[in-house]
Amino acid sequence: MYSKTIYMDNAASTRTDPAVVDAMLPFFTEHYAVASSQFSHSPGIYSREALDKARTGIAGYVNAEPDEIIFTSGSTEANNLALKGLALANDKKHIICSSIEHNSVMHTCRWLEKQGFELTLIPVDSEGFIDIGFLEKELRKDTLLVSVQHGNQEVGSVQDIVRISELCREHGVIFHSDASLTLTHMPIDLRNTPVDLMSFSGHRIHGPKGIGALFIRKGTPLQKIMHGGYSEFDMRPGTENIPGAVGFAKAVEIASDSQNRMVRALQKQLVAGLVSGIDGVALNGPENFEKRLPGNVNVSFDRIEGESVVLHFDMQGISVITGSACFSRSLEPSHVMMAMGFSHERAHGSIRFTMSKFNTSDEIDQIIAVSREVVENLRKISPIT
């Protein structure tokens, strides 16, 4: 059954594109020298050139300079480097983030709070968009940082980072955004958008796991948080993951608007089939698809637990989650759903479907049919009235 699974958890991780795997393979078996050996031998030079090419490709895609891109092990490390590195390099003690950030940002901010920083959380509306007016009122002379994600991991809301970054620039505050879910899916132009720090992830765009990047705008004061060698412009020590960087760059290179349009069509097909075809289904997040991540569909089924739906779907060969993957071991309701003002029941009844270019319209039809059957059967035995 596993080989026939309809995979709908692409916000957690995506299938690595075969073209990405092909690009990476030579750097495991043929060109395996480390980039720091460039001054010693030819294999090291080849590895350095491959790393530089990957960096240049990713930088060009987001309209940044190559030396503004630091490779990391993923967006979690990038977020930690951005927030902790900034805190170490500055004296200001006030930080602001949205109330629906990914745990790698939220938990880092909470850790900084324990170190003596004052933390302010920006509230969001019922669709997951931050209150810009609240943010503007909270900006102070001692505000060091604002961190607001570009796209939300659970309900897909895409924030107006142009407006937010311009507001921060007006007040002399550094702005960081986690773009691990929007790279290649939504427009990102860092030369014309005053974002100071931006985090990226490889495995959410059909690239490999274990690779990500942090954009650091020139002039942004930042200290490294790990110590060792002098890799990545002396910002991130350790042996460079050259196969990962090459694969990450290849995933960015082969991404296309046509793929995003196809995924958007699947998204609309699923929303229509669930919301219109099943009673007691509510869409969580933006109703305007242009303000929502392509492929993200988060719904709540009235009067049934999301965990039960997930288990029944899995028995039918459909992989989904309730809330975000990071909450799968917790009985607590999603902090994103609660911040949006929903009840515990709606939060616990939420299901997130996230699709990719490898999904099909026939699979969506199958999901809709299974959803009707599962929901009907669970409601018959549900103790929730």
C-alpha positions in Angstrom: 0.0 0.0 0.0 2.8 2.4 0.8 4.0 2.4 -2.8 0.6 3.5 -3.9 0.2 6.3 -1.4 -1.3 9.6 -2.5 1.1 11.9 -0.7 -0.5 15.1 0.5 2.1 16.3 3.0 4.3 18.4 0.8 4.5 21.3 3.2 6.5 18.9 5.4 8.7 17.6 2.7 8.6 16.9 -1.0 9.7 14.1 -3.3 13.2 14.9 -4.6 13.0 15.5 -8.3 15.0 12.9 -10.4 16.8 15.7 -12.2 18.0 16.9 -8.7 19.2 13.4 -7.8 21.1 13.2 -11.2 22.8 16.5 -10.5 23.9 15.4 -7.1 25.2 11.9 -7.7 28.6 12.8 -9.2 29.4 14.7 -6.0 29.1 11.6 -4.0 31.1 9.2 -6.2 33.4 11.3 -8.4 33.9 14.9 -7.2 33.9 14.3 -3.4 36.8 16.7 -2.4 35.9 19.4 0.0 35.8 23.0 -1.2 38.4 24.2 1.3 40.9 22.1 -0.6 40.8 24.5 -3.5 44.3 25.8 -2.6 45.8 22.3 -2.5 44.6 20.3 -5.5 42.4 20.2 -8.6 39.6 18.1 -7.1 39.2 20.8 -4.5 39.0 23.5 -7.1 36.3 21.5 -8.9 34.3 21.2 -5.7 34.7 24.9 -5.0 33.5 25.9 -8.4 30.4 23.7 -8.0 29.6 25.3 -4.7 30.1 28.8 -6.1 27.9 27.9 -9.1 25.1 26.7 -6.8 25.3 29.8 -4.7 25.2 32.0 -7.7 22.2 30.2 -9.1 20.1 30.6 -5.9 21.2 34.2 -5.5 20.2 35.0 -9.0 16.8 33.5 -8.5 16.0 35.8 -5.6 17.9 38.8 -7.1 20.6 38.8 -4.4 24.4 38.8 -4.6 26.2 35.4 -4.3 28.1 36.5 -1.1 24.8 37.3 0.5 23.8 33.6 0.5 25.0 31.4 3.3 24.4 27.6 3.0 23.0 25.9 6.1 21.6 22.5 7.0 18.1 23.8 6.5 15.7 26.6 7.3 15.7 25.7 11.0 19.4 26.4 11.3 19.0 29.5 9.0 16.3 30.9 11.4 18.5 30.2 14.4 21.5 31.9 12.8 19.4 34.9 11.8 17.8 35.5 15.2 20.6 34.4 17.6 23.3 35.9 15.4 21.5 39.2 15.3 21.0 39.2 19.1 24.7 38.5 19.7 25.8 41.3 17.5 23.5 44.1 18.9 22.6 45.8 22.2 18.9 46.3 21.6 16.7 44.0 23.6 13.2 44.2 22.0 12.1 41.6 19.4 8.9 41.1 17.6 7.5 38.1 15.7 4.1 37.0 14.5 2.0 34.7 16.7 1.9 32.0 13.9 5.6 31.5 13.2 7.1 28.1 12.6 8.6 26.6 15.8 12.1 27.2 14.6 11.4 30.9 14.9 8.9 30.9 17.8 11.0 28.7 20.0 14.1 30.7 19.2 12.3 33.9 20.2 11.1 32.3 23.4 14.7 31.2 24.2 15.9 34.8 23.6 13.2 36.0 25.9 14.7 33.8 28.6 18.1 35.4 27.9 16.6 38.9 28.8 15.0 40.0 25.6 11.5 41.4 25.6 9.2 39.6 23.1 6.1 41.0 21.5 3.8 38.7 19.4 1.8 40.2 16.6 -1.8 39.0 16.5 -3.4 37.7 13.3 -6.9 37.8 11.9 -9.1 34.8 11.2 -7.4 34.2 7.9 -3.9 34.3 9.3 -2.7 37.8 8.3 -0.8 39.9 10.8 -2.2 43.2 12.2 0.1 45.7 10.4 -1.3 48.6 12.6 -0.4 46.7 15.8 3.1 46.1 14.4 3.6 49.8 13.6 2.5 50.8 17.2 4.9 48.3 18.8 8.0 49.4 16.9 10.3 51.3 19.3 13.8 52.8 19.5 15.1 49.7 21.2 13.4 47.2 18.8 16.1 45.1 17.3 14.2 42.7 15.1 10.9 41.9 13.4 10.5 38.3 12.2 7.4 37.5 10.1 7.2 34.5 7.9 6.5 34.9 4.2 4.1 31.9 4.0 2.5 30.0 6.8 3.1 26.3 7.1 -0.4 25.3 8.2 -3.0 27.6 6.7 -1.0 29.0 3.8 -1.4 32.7 4.4 1.1 34.7 2.5 2.1 37.9 4.3 2.8 41.2 2.5 6.6 41.2 3.2 7.1 44.2 0.9 4.9 46.4 3.1 6.3 44.9 6.3 9.9 45.3 5.3 9.4 48.9 4.2 7.8 49.7 7.5 10.7 48.2 9.4 13.2 50.1 7.2 11.4 53.4 8.0 11.8 52.7 11.7 15.4 51.5 11.5 14.5 47.9 12.5 16.0 44.8 11.0 13.5 42.5 9.3 13.8 38.7 9.0 11.4 36.5 7.1 11.2 32.7 6.9 10.6 31.9 3.2 11.1 28.2 3.4 7.6 27.5 2.0 7.5 30.3 -0.6 10.8 30.0 -2.5 9.9 29.1 -6.2 6.2 29.3 -5.3 5.8 33.0 -4.7 7.7 36.0 -6.2 10.8 37.0 -4.2 12.9 40.0 -5.2 15.4 40.8 -2.6 17.1 43.6 -4.5 13.8 45.6 -4.6 12.3 44.4 -1.2 14.2 45.7 1.9 14.3 42.4 3.7 17.5 42.1 5.7 17.5 38.4 6.5 15.6 35.6 4.7 15.6 31.8 5.3 15.2 29.1 2.7 14.8 25.3 2.6 15.8 22.8 -0.1 13.6 19.8 0.7 10.3 21.7 0.4 10.9 22.5 -3.3 11.8 19.0 -4.5 15.4 19.4 -3.5 17.3 17.3 -1.0 17.0 17.3 2.8 19.8 18.7 4.9 20.4 21.8 3.0 19.0 25.4 3.3 20.3 28.9 3.1 20.2 32.3 4.8 20.2 35.5 2.9 22.1 38.2 4.8 21.9 41.6 3.3 25.3 43.3 3.2 25.8 45.5 6.2 23.4 43.5 8.4 25.2 43.0 11.8 25.3 39.3 12.5 27.6 37.0 14.6 28.0 33.3 13.8 26.6 31.0 16.4 28.9 28.0 15.8 32.6 28.0 15.8 35.2 25.9 13.9 36.6 26.7 10.5 36.0 29.7 8.2 33.5 28.3 5.7 30.6 30.2 4.3 32.3 33.6 4.5 33.2 32.8 8.1 29.5 32.7 9.1 28.9 28.9 9.2 31.8 26.6 10.0 31.9 23.0 9.0 32.5 21.0 5.8 30.2 22.3 3.0 27.4 20.1 1.9 28.3 20.3 -1.8 25.9 17.6 -3.1 23.1 19.3 -1.1 24.0 22.7 -2.5 24.1 21.4 -6.0 20.8 19.7 -5.6 19.2 22.7 -4.0 20.3 24.9 -6.9 19.0 22.4 -9.4 15.6 22.4 -7.7 15.5 26.1 -7.9 16.6 26.1 -11.6 13.9 23.6 -12.8 11.0 25.3 -10.9 8.5 26.9 -13.1 5.4 29.1 -13.1 3.6 26.4 -15.1 4.1 23.9 -12.3 2.7 26.4 -9.8 -0.3 27.0 -12.0 -0.9 23.3 -12.2 -0.7 22.9 -8.4 -3.0 25.9 -8.0 -5.6 24.2 -10.2 -5.4 21.1 -8.0 -5.8 23.2 -4.9 -9.0 24.8 -6.2 -10.3 21.4 -7.3 -9.8 20.0 -3.8 -11.3 23.0 -2.1 -14.4 22.9 -4.3 -14.9 19.2 -3.8 -14.5 19.3 0.0 -16.3 22.6 0.9 -19.1 22.3 -1.6 -19.5 18.5 -1.5 -19.5 17.7 2.2 -21.6 19.3 4.9 -19.9 20.9 7.9 -16.6 21.6 6.2 -14.8 25.0 6.9 -11.8 26.3 5.0 -9.1 27.5 7.3 -6.9 30.4 6.0 -7.3 32.8 3.1 -10.3 32.4 0.8 -8.4 34.5 -1.8 -6.2 31.9 -3.5 -3.7 34.7 -4.6 -3.0 35.3 -0.9 -2.5 31.6 -0.2 0.4 29.3 -0.9 -0.2 27.2 -4.0 -1.2 23.6 -3.0 -2.2 24.4 0.6 -5.7 23.3 1.6 -6.5 23.3 5.3 -10.1 22.4 6.4 -11.9 21.5 9.5 -14.6 18.7 9.6 -17.3 19.5 12.0 -18.0 17.0 14.8 -15.0 14.7 14.2 -11.4 14.6 15.4 -8.7 15.4 12.9 -6.5 12.6 14.2 -9.2 10.1 13.4 -9.5 11.4 9.9 -5.8 11.2 9.4 -5.7 7.5 10.5 -8.6 6.5 8.2 -7.1 8.4 5.3 -3.8 6.5 5.9 -5.7 3.2 5.8 -7.0 4.3 2.4 -3.5 5.2 1.2 -3.8 9.0 1.5 -1.1 10.8 3.6 -2.2 14.0 5.3 -1.7 15.5 8.7 -3.7 17.4 11.3 -2.2 20.7 12.2 1.5 20.9 11.2 4.0 18.1 11.2 5.7 19.6 14.2 2.6 19.1 16.3 2.2 15.4 15.5 3.4 14.2 18.9 1.5 16.8 20.9 -2.0 16.7 22.2 -2.1 20.5 22.2 -4.1 22.3 19.5 -2.2 24.1 16.8 -0.9 27.4 18.0 -1.6 28.8 14.5 -5.3 27.9 14.7 -5.6 29.2 18.2 -3.9 32.5 17.3 -6.5 32.8 14.5 -9.2 32.8 17.1 -10.6 29.3 16.5 -12.0 26.9 19.1 -10.2 23.9 20.4 -12.7 21.7 18.5 -12.1 23.4 15.2 -8.3 23.3 15.7 -8.4 19.6 16.6 -10.7 18.9 13.6 -8.4 20.5 11.1 -6.7 18.5 8.3 -3.9 19.9 6.1 -3.6 18.7 2.5 -0.5 20.1 0.7 0.1 19.0 -2.9 3.0 19.2 -5.4 3.7 18.9 -9.1 3.8 15.1 -8.7 0.1 15.0 -7.8 -2.7 14.6 -10.3 -6.3 15.6 -10.9 -7.4 11.9 -10.6 -5.8 11.8 -7.2 -7.8 14.8 -6.1 -11.0 13.2 -7.2 -10.1 10.1 -5.2 -9.4 12.2 -2.1 -12.7 13.9 -2.4 -14.5 10.5 -2.7 -12.7 9.0 0.3 -13.3 12.2 2.4 -17.0 11.8 1.9 -16.9 8.2 3.0 -14.6 8.8 6.0 -16.5 11.8 7.3 -19.8 10.1 7.0 -18.6 7.0 8.9 -16.8 8.9 11.6 -19.8 11.1 12.2 -22.0 8.1 12.8 -19.9 7.1 15.7 -18.7 10.5 16.9 -19.5 11.4 20.6 -19.3 15.1 19.5 -22.8 16.6 19.0 
